[in-house]
Amino acid sequence: MVATAGHVDHGKSTLVRALTGMEPDRWAEERRRGMTIDLGFVWTTLADGATIAFVDVPGHERFVSTMLAGVGPAPAALFVVAADEGWMPQSTEHLDALEALGVHDGLLVITRSDLLDPRLAREEAAEHLAGTGLEHVPAVCVSAVTGEGMDELRAMLGQLVTALPVPDPDADVRLWVDRSFSVRGAGTVVTGTLAAGRIRVDDELELIAADDSRRVTVRGLQSLGEQTDEVRGVARVAVNLRGVPREAVARGDVLLRPGAWLTTDLLDVRLRGVGGAASDPAEMPVELTLHIGSVAVAARIRPLGADTARLRLRHPVPLRIGDRAVLRDPGRRRVAAGVTVLDPAPPPLRRRGAATRRAAELAGMDGVADAAAELARRGIARRDELVAMGVAAGDVDALAAAGHPAAAGWLVDAGRVAALTAQLTSAVAAHDDADPLDPGLPIEAARRAAGLPDARLVEALLRAAARTEGAVLMLREGRVTRSVAAGLPEALLSALGTLRAQLSRDPFAAPEADRLAELGLGPKQIASLVRAGELLRVADGVVLLPGADDRAVEVLATLGPEFTLSAARQALGTTRRVAVPLLELLARTGRTARTPAGGHRLT
């Protein structure tokens, strides 16, 4: 796919007509006036069998927005300068637009070489192209009238197409709509240049308009005049949409793979000066127009750094990190700057000094979507949102394996673990100081204390903290707790020590209520120790050390395949007060079962 560019009436349409044998000017008004006013699409097959399509754009200054809609999605340009007129004002603006978009593949074609020696025009054009992305493109002088140079041009086009990078067929679809019309018996058809990815018949896509979005189904596809079941980028494609009224779609709308793109009306960008102009956003008008793909949307600019700014768009547009776009000043009718998207989901700038700090951060960003860097900047991010912003899905998934806490579709930067754990530690300590007999923070309260978007991240965060800092905090029974030594009063720790020593000597001799009272262990204190995992509650008033149930299974295994309550009580060296609820606990947890004879057996 190659777009034409150049001043009005320099022979762009005549050139592609001669190359393809097709008429790019669709409207009678265009043919009557001899001037292109809308986008035209034609194609041809080269000698080597390669098919090349052209987007023919208008050259008049009144139709620059239309020109940008055609050039925006194209990977290469056919820059046309007439030999008898040379470089002209719209030549400059078209070059500025191509430079802003980062187009560096193409050809320089000097047309109407039969009217004047083309060497002067070629040298003049080369001077203007110097220092731009098109500086080193091949040049050819032609005459569409006499045919001079046309064979050489066709050969160069073949070389150009061969050298263009092959787009990813699995890339997420983003088709900028540049035409929409109705076909009798078929319904609404939209056209655009598919830069990458693939579209198939019966695919479900998302249609994004300025003030609406809807799911649509592909009824049919056509590319280069042929019906097809699948189209892969780069390609011109006509998409027949099922059940969509003609008035519901227009130039500037976009078809997307559902759920794969982030639409945004706020973005941080780097500006690049064009035509020798500076890229200082402070020198630009506040109101500009952002052109990307076939979209032209009003943008309000807020300068941040020497070449960085924040743009507020009139309506959301699907953008990713690294996207290239054009900022145009419609009042002065010139390209103001090129744009590289640095962040399509920037943080708010509410506090004093936030804009200065953000400018310093943007200065170190290069418009490349790096998984670790994006997560580090955000601290906490959704996996799908990072992918929608342009980070490779595989790189995002590798973050969890690299030690970044992950849960419920969220990721936490590993560099934030220490700070978040400190917040949790402080919150748990404050709670425990307020109520020493009810240690630990409920998980929802812990989520709020750390500012986490999902409670399931609390556990992931604690696991990561345990790996890096030791088990400072733990999750028990839906509460975030500290270690016992850090979280319980000294008197309670002393009573626990005495009880632990007693049960270590006689593990199934649960102390009576009066003994517990003597130690100062009432219901609240017992509950605290059970929540902390320091005691096992067998029944009300019956507590043993953690693991006593497992030890009981080991003892009961020595009694044979079946045993009675009395035999179990004697083997455990305890009373019915303890043996009965202990066997009930083992049965509830599936470790014992009743026999037909009324006894017990291990499962």
C-alpha positions in Angstrom: 0.0 0.0 0.0 1.5 3.3 -1.2 0.0 6.8 -0.7 0.6 9.7 -3.1 1.8 13.0 -1.8 2.6 16.4 -3.3 1.3 19.8 -4.4 -2.0 20.1 -6.2 -2.0 19.6 -10.0 1.4 18.0 -10.0 0.1 14.9 -11.7 -0.5 12.4 -8.9 -3.8 11.1 -10.2 -2.5 11.1 -13.8 0.5 9.1 -12.6 -1.4 6.3 -10.8 -3.9 6.2 -13.7 -1.0 5.5 -16.0 0.4 2.9 -13.7 -2.9 1.0 -13.1 -5.2 1.8 -15.9 -7.8 2.7 -13.3 -9.5 6.0 -12.6 -8.7 7.2 -9.0 -11.1 10.2 -9.2 -14.4 8.7 -8.3 -16.6 11.9 -8.5 -17.7 13.6 -11.7 -16.8 17.0 -10.0 -13.2 15.8 -9.7 -13.0 14.8 -13.3 -14.7 18.0 -14.5 -12.3 20.2 -12.5 -9.3 18.0 -13.0 -8.5 18.2 -9.3 -8.7 15.4 -6.7 -10.9 16.4 -3.8 -11.4 13.0 -2.1 -9.4 9.8 -1.6 -9.1 7.5 -4.6 -8.0 3.8 -4.5 -6.5 1.9 -7.4 -4.2 -1.0 -7.8 -2.1 -3.0 -10.3 0.0 -6.1 -10.6 3.7 -5.6 -11.3 6.0 -7.6 -13.6 7.2 -9.8 -10.7 3.6 -10.7 -9.8 3.4 -8.5 -6.8 0.2 -6.5 -6.3 0.5 -2.9 -5.3 -2.4 -0.6 -4.3 -2.3 3.2 -4.2 -4.2 5.7 -2.1 -4.4 8.9 -4.2 -4.8 12.0 -2.0 -5.8 15.5 -2.9 -3.0 18.1 -3.0 -5.0 21.3 -2.5 -4.5 23.1 0.9 -8.2 23.0 1.6 -8.1 19.2 1.6 -5.1 18.5 3.9 -7.4 16.7 6.4 -8.5 14.4 3.6 -4.9 13.9 2.6 -3.9 13.0 6.1 -6.7 10.4 6.3 -5.2 8.7 3.3 -1.6 8.9 4.2 -2.0 8.0 7.9 -2.3 4.2 7.6 0.0 3.8 4.6 3.5 2.5 5.2 5.1 4.2 2.1 4.7 7.3 0.0 5.0 8.2 -3.7 6.2 11.8 -3.4 5.3 13.7 -6.6 6.9 17.0 -7.8 6.2 18.4 -11.3 9.2 19.2 -13.4 7.6 22.4 -14.9 6.7 23.8 -11.4 9.2 22.4 -9.0 8.7 22.5 -5.2 5.5 24.3 -4.1 3.8 25.2 -0.8 1.8 22.1 -0.5 4.9 20.0 -1.2 6.2 21.4 2.0 3.1 20.6 4.1 2.8 17.1 2.7 6.4 16.5 3.5 5.9 17.8 7.0 2.9 15.5 7.4 5.0 12.5 6.2 7.8 13.5 8.5 5.4 13.8 11.5 4.1 10.3 10.8 7.5 8.8 10.6 7.2 7.7 7.0 10.7 6.9 5.6 9.9 4.4 2.8 8.9 5.6 -0.6 10.0 7.1 -4.0 10.5 10.6 -5.3 8.8 10.9 -8.7 9.4 14.0 -10.9 6.4 14.1 -13.3 5.7 16.0 -16.5 9.3 15.4 -17.6 8.3 16.0 -21.2 7.5 19.6 -20.5 10.8 20.7 -18.9 14.2 19.2 -18.0 13.4 17.4 -14.7 16.9 17.6 -13.3 16.4 21.0 -11.7 13.2 19.9 -10.0 14.8 16.7 -8.8 17.8 18.6 -7.3 15.4 21.1 -5.6 13.3 18.3 -4.2 16.4 16.5 -2.9 17.4 19.7 -1.0 14.0 19.8 0.7 14.1 16.1 1.5 17.5 16.4 3.1 17.4 15.8 6.8 14.0 14.0 6.7 13.0 10.4 6.8 12.7 10.5 3.0 16.2 11.9 2.4 17.5 8.7 0.8 14.5 7.5 -1.1 15.3 6.7 -4.8 14.2 9.3 -7.4 12.9 8.7 -10.9 11.8 11.2 -13.6 8.8 10.2 -15.7 6.2 11.4 -18.2 2.8 9.8 -18.0 2.1 11.2 -21.5 5.1 9.8 -23.4 5.7 6.8 -21.1 9.3 8.0 -20.4 10.6 6.5 -17.1 7.5 4.5 -16.4 9.2 1.1 -16.7 11.9 2.3 -14.4 9.2 3.5 -11.9 7.5 0.1 -12.0 10.7 -1.6 -11.3 11.4 0.7 -8.4 7.9 0.1 -7.0 8.6 -3.6 -7.1 11.8 -3.1 -5.1 9.9 -0.8 -2.7 7.2 -3.3 -2.0 9.7 -6.1 -1.5 11.7 -4.1 1.1 8.7 -3.1 3.2 8.5 -4.9 6.6 6.0 -7.8 6.7 3.2 -6.9 9.2 2.2 -9.3 11.9 -0.9 -11.3 10.8 -1.8 -11.9 14.5 -1.7 -8.3 15.4 -4.9 -6.7 16.9 -7.1 -5.3 14.2 -7.4 -1.5 14.0 -9.0 -0.4 10.7 -9.5 3.3 10.3 -12.6 3.9 8.2 -12.0 6.3 5.3 -15.2 5.7 3.3 -18.6 4.4 4.1 -21.5 3.8 1.7 -24.5 1.5 1.0 -24.7 -1.3 -1.6 -28.1 -2.4 -2.8 -28.8 -5.9 -1.4 -25.7 -5.9 0.8 -26.1 -2.9 3.2 -23.4 -0.8 4.7 -19.8 -1.1 3.5 -16.8 0.6 5.0 -13.3 0.8 3.5 -9.9 1.4 5.0 -6.2 0.3 5.0 -5.6 -2.7 7.2 -2.0 -2.1 8.5 -1.7 -5.5 10.3 -3.6 -8.4 11.6 -6.4 -10.2 9.8 -10.2 -9.9 9.3 -12.4 -12.8 8.4 -16.0 -13.1 7.3 -18.3 -13.6 10.4 -15.7 -11.9 12.7 -17.1 -9.8 15.5 -15.5 -6.4 15.7 -16.1 -3.2 17.7 -17.1 -0.1 15.9 -15.9 3.0 17.6 -17.5 6.3 16.6 -17.0 9.8 18.1 -20.0 9.4 20.4 -20.9 5.8 20.2 -19.6 2.2 20.2 -21.2 -1.1 19.2 -20.4 -4.7 18.3 -20.7 -5.5 14.6 -20.4 -8.6 12.5 -18.5 -8.9 9.2 -20.9 -10.0 6.6 -18.5 -10.0 3.7 -15.0 -8.8 2.6 -13.5 -7.5 -0.6 -9.9 -6.6 -1.4 -8.7 -5.1 -4.7 -12.1 -5.8 -6.3 -12.3 -9.5 -5.3 -14.6 -11.2 -2.8 -12.6 -13.0 -0.1 -13.1 -14.8 3.2 -10.0 -13.3 4.8 -7.8 -10.2 4.4 -4.4 -9.7 6.0 -2.5 -6.5 6.3 -1.1 -4.5 4.7 -4.2 -4.3 2.4 -7.0 -2.2 1.1 -10.2 -3.8 2.4 -13.9 -3.2 2.0 -15.9 -4.6 4.9 -19.7 -5.3 4.6 -21.2 -4.9 8.1 -24.3 -6.8 9.0 -27.2 -4.8 10.5 -25.4 -1.4 10.6 -27.3 1.6 9.2 -25.3 3.7 6.7 -25.6 6.8 8.9 -24.1 5.0 11.9 -20.6 5.0 10.5 -18.4 7.7 8.8 -14.8 8.6 8.0 -12.8 8.8 11.2 -14.6 5.9 12.9 -12.6 2.7 13.5 -13.1 -1.0 13.6 -11.2 -2.9 16.4 -10.7 -6.3 17.7 -13.1 -6.3 20.7 -11.5 -5.7 24.1 -8.0 -5.4 22.7 -7.6 -1.6 22.5 -7.6 1.2 25.0 -9.6 4.2 23.9 -8.6 7.4 25.5 -9.2 11.1 25.4 -6.1 11.9 27.6 -2.5 11.1 26.6 1.0 12.2 27.2 3.1 12.7 24.1 6.5 13.6 22.7 6.5 16.3 20.1 8.9 16.5 17.1 9.4 19.7 15.1 8.9 19.5 11.4 10.2 21.7 8.6 12.9 23.1 10.8 10.4 24.4 13.4 11.0 23.8 17.1 8.9 21.3 19.0 8.4 23.5 22.1 4.7 23.0 23.1 4.7 26.3 24.9 5.1 28.0 21.5 2.0 26.2 20.0 -1.6 27.3 20.1 -3.7 25.7 22.9 -6.2 24.3 20.4 -4.9 22.0 17.7 -6.2 19.1 15.6 -4.8 15.6 16.1 -4.7 13.4 13.0 -4.1 9.7 13.2 -5.3 7.1 10.8 -8.4 8.7 9.3 -9.3 10.5 12.5 -9.1 14.2 12.9 -10.0 15.2 16.4 -9.7 18.5 18.3 -7.0 18.5 20.9 -6.2 20.8 23.7 -2.5 20.9 24.6 -0.9 21.3 28.0 2.9 21.8 27.9 4.9 19.6 30.4 8.5 19.6 29.3 10.7 21.0 26.5 9.2 18.6 24.0 6.5 16.8 25.9 2.9 17.6 26.5 -0.5 16.3 27.6 -3.3 16.3 25.1 -7.0 16.3 25.9 -9.0 15.1 23.0 -12.6 16.1 22.2 -13.6 12.4 22.0 -11.8 9.1 22.8 -9.5 7.4 20.2 -7.9 3.9 20.3 -4.2 4.6 20.9 -1.2 2.6 22.0 2.3 3.5 23.2 4.5 4.3 20.2 1.7 5.4 17.9 2.7 8.3 15.5 0.3 11.1 14.7 0.2 14.7 13.4 -0.7 17.8 15.3 -2.0 20.4 12.8 -2.8 24.1 13.4 -6.0 24.6 11.4 -5.9 28.3 11.9 -2.4 28.7 10.3 -3.0 25.8 7.9 0.2 24.1 8.8 1.6 21.0 10.5 2.6 22.1 14.0 4.4 18.9 15.1 4.7 15.2 14.9 3.5 13.2 17.9 4.7 10.0 19.5 2.4 8.6 22.1 4.3 8.0 25.4 1.4 7.1 27.7 -2.3 6.6 26.6 -3.4 6.3 30.3 -1.4 9.0 32.2 -1.8 9.7 35.9 -3.8 12.8 37.1 -1.8 15.9 37.9 -3.5 17.2 41.0 -0.8 18.0 43.6 1.6 20.8 43.6 4.7 20.0 41.6 3.0 17.0 39.9 3.4 18.4 36.4 7.1 19.1 36.9 7.7 15.5 38.2 5.7 14.1 35.3 7.8 16.1 32.8 11.0 14.6 34.3 9.5 11.1 34.0 8.4 11.7 30.4 11.9 12.9 29.5 13.2 9.4 30.1 10.4 7.6 28.0 11.1 6.6 24.4 7.7 5.5 23.2 8.6 1.8 23.3 6.1 -0.4 25.3 8.3 -2.1 27.8 6.4 -4.4 30.3 8.7 -3.9 33.4 9.0 -0.2 32.8 5.3 0.4 32.4 4.5 -1.6 35.5 7.1 0.2 37.5 5.7 3.6 36.5 2.1 2.5 37.5 3.0 0.4 40.5 -0.2 -1.6 40.1 -1.9 -2.3 36.8 -4.3 -4.7 35.1 -2.7 -7.3 32.9 -5.2 -6.7 30.1 -4.8 -2.9 30.3 -1.0 -3.2 29.8 -1.6 -5.3 26.7 -4.2 -2.9 25.4 -1.7 -0.1 25.7 0.7 -2.0 23.4 2.8 -4.1 25.7 3.4 -7.6 24.3 1.1 -10.2 26.1 4.0 -12.6 26.6 6.1 -9.9 28.3 3.3 -9.0 30.6 2.7 -12.7 31.6 6.5 -13.1 32.3 6.3 -10.4 35.0 4.5 -12.7 37.5 7.2 -15.4 36.9 9.9 -12.7 37.5 8.6 -12.1 41.1 6.0 -9.4 40.6 2.9 -10.2 42.8 -0.2 -11.1 40.7 -3.8 -12.0 41.4 -7.2 -11.6 39.8 -5.8 -10.1 36.6 -3.8 -7.5 38.5 0.0 -7.0 38.7 2.0 -5.3 41.4 5.5 -4.0 40.7 8.0 -5.9 42.9 9.7 -2.6 43.7 6.5 -1.6 45.6 6.3 -4.7 47.8 8.4 -3.2 50.7 6.4 0.0 50.8 3.0 -1.7 50.6 4.1 -4.2 53.3 5.1 -1.4 55.5 1.7 0.2 55.1 0.1 -3.1 56.0 2.4 -3.6 59.0 1.5 -0.1 60.2 -2.2 -0.7 59.8 -2.1 -4.1 61.6 -0.1 -2.6 64.5 -2.6 0.3 64.8 -5.5 -2.2 64.9 -3.8 -4.4 67.5 -2.9 -1.5 69.7 -6.5 -0.4 69.7 -7.8 -4.0 70.5 -5.0 -6.3 71.7 -7.4 -9.2 72.2 -8.5 -9.1 68.6 -5.3 -9.2 66.7 -5.1 -9.0 62.9 -6.7 -6.9 60.3 -9.7 -8.1 58.2 -8.6 -8.7 54.6 -10.9 -6.0 53.2 -9.6 -3.4 55.7 -6.0 -4.5 54.7 -6.8 -4.0 51.1 -8.0 -0.4 51.8 -5.0 0.3 54.0 -2.6 -0.6 51.2 -4.6 1.0 48.5 -5.0 -2.3 46.5 -7.7 -2.6 43.9 -8.6 -6.2 44.8 -8.5 -8.1 48.1 -6.9 -11.1 46.5 -3.7 -9.0 45.9 -3.2 -9.0 49.7 -2.3 -12.7 49.8 0.0 -12.3 46.7 1.7 -9.3 48.3 2.3 -11.2 51.6 3.8 -14.2 49.7 6.2 -11.9 47.9 7.1 -10.1 51.1 7.8 -13.5 52.7 10.2 -14.4 49.9 12.1 -11.1 50.1 11.8 -10.0 53.7 10.8 -13.0 55.8 7.3 -13.7 57.2 6.7 -10.4 58.9 3.0 -10.7 58.2 0.8 -13.6 57.4 -2.8 -14.3 56.4 -4.9 -16.4 58.7 -8.6 -17.0 58.7 -9.2 -13.9 56.4 -7.1 -11.6 58.6 -3.6 -10.1 58.1 -1.7 -10.8 61.3 1.8 -10.2 62.6 4.0 -12.8 64.4 2.7 -13.6 67.9 5.8 -12.1 69.5 5.1 -8.8 67.7 1.3 -8.9 68.0 0.2 -10.1 71.5 0.5 -8.6 75.0 3.2 -9.8 77.3 0.8 -11.3 79.8 -0.9 -13.4 77.0 2.5 -14.6 75.8 3.5 -15.7 79.3 0.2 -17.7 79.7 0.7 -19.3 76.3 4.2 -20.3 77.3 2.9 -22.1 80.4 0.1 -23.8 78.5 2.4 -24.9 75.8 4.8 -26.5 78.3 2.0 -28.4 79.9 0.6 -29.7 76.6 4.0 -30.6 75.4 4.3 -33.1 78.3 0.7 -34.4 78.0 -0.5 -33.4 74.5 -4.2 -34.6 74.8 -4.7 -33.4 78.4 -6.7 -30.3 77.6 -6.8 -28.0 80.7 -10.0 -27.6 82.5 -11.8 -24.2 82.6 -10.5 -23.4 86.1 -6.9 -24.0 84.9 -7.4 -21.7 81.9 -8.9 -19.0 84.2 -6.0 -19.4 86.5 -3.7 -18.6 83.6 -5.8 -15.6 82.6 -7.1 -17.2 79.4 -10.7 -16.3 79.1 -12.8 -16.7 75.9 -11.3 -13.6 74.2 -7.8 -14.6 75.0 -8.3 -18.1 73.7 -9.9 -16.7 70.5 -6.9 -14.5 69.9 -4.5 -17.4 70.3 -6.6 -19.6 68.0 -6.7 -16.9 65.3 -3.0 -16.5 65.6 -2.5 -20.2 65.0 -1.0 -20.9 68.5 -3.8 -23.1 69.7 -6.2 -25.7 68.2 -9.9 -25.3 69.2 -11.3 -28.8 69.5 -14.6 -27.7 71.1 -15.8 -24.9 73.4 -13.5 -25.0 76.4 -11.3 -27.7 74.8 -8.0 -26.5 73.3 -4.8 -28.3 72.3 -1.6 -27.4 70.6 -1.6 -27.0 66.8 -1.0 -30.4 65.1 -2.6 -32.4 68.0 -5.2 -33.8 65.5 -2.4 -35.1 63.2 -0.7 -36.7 66.2 -3.9 -38.3 67.3 -4.2 -40.0 63.9 -0.7 -41.5 64.4 -1.7 -42.9 67.8 -5.0 -44.3 66.7 -3.3 -46.0 63.7 -1.7 -48.4 66.3 -5.1 -49.7 67.4 -5.9 -51.8 64.4 -8.5 -51.4 61.6 -11.3 -50.7 64.1 -11.4 -49.2 67.6 -13.9 -48.0 70.2 -14.2 -44.7 71.9 -12.8 -46.3 75.1 -9.8 -47.7 73.3 -9.1 -44.3 71.7 -9.4 -42.5 75.1 -7.0 -44.9 76.7 -4.4 -44.8 73.8 -4.5 -41.0 73.8 -4.2 -40.8 77.6 -7.2 -38.4 78.0 -10.7 -38.1 79.2 -14.1 -38.5 77.4 -14.4 -34.6 77.6 -11.5 -34.5 75.1 -11.7 -37.8 73.3 -15.4 -37.3 72.1 -14.9 -33.9 70.4 -11.5 -34.9 69.1 -13.0 -37.9 67.3 -15.8 -35.7 66.0 -13.2 -33.3 64.6 -11.3 -36.2 62.9 -14.6 -37.4 61.4 -15.5 -33.9 60.1 -12.1 -33.5 58.5 -12.5 -36.9 56.8 -9.8 -38.8 58.7 -12.0 -41.2 60.6 -15.4 -42.8 59.9 -18.0 -44.8 61.9 -18.3 -48.5 61.4 -21.6 -50.5 61.2 -20.8 -52.0 64.6 -20.7 -48.4 66.1 -16.9 -48.2 66.4 -14.4 -46.0 64.5 -11.8 -46.6 61.8 -9.2 -44.5 60.1 -10.0 -43.6 56.4 
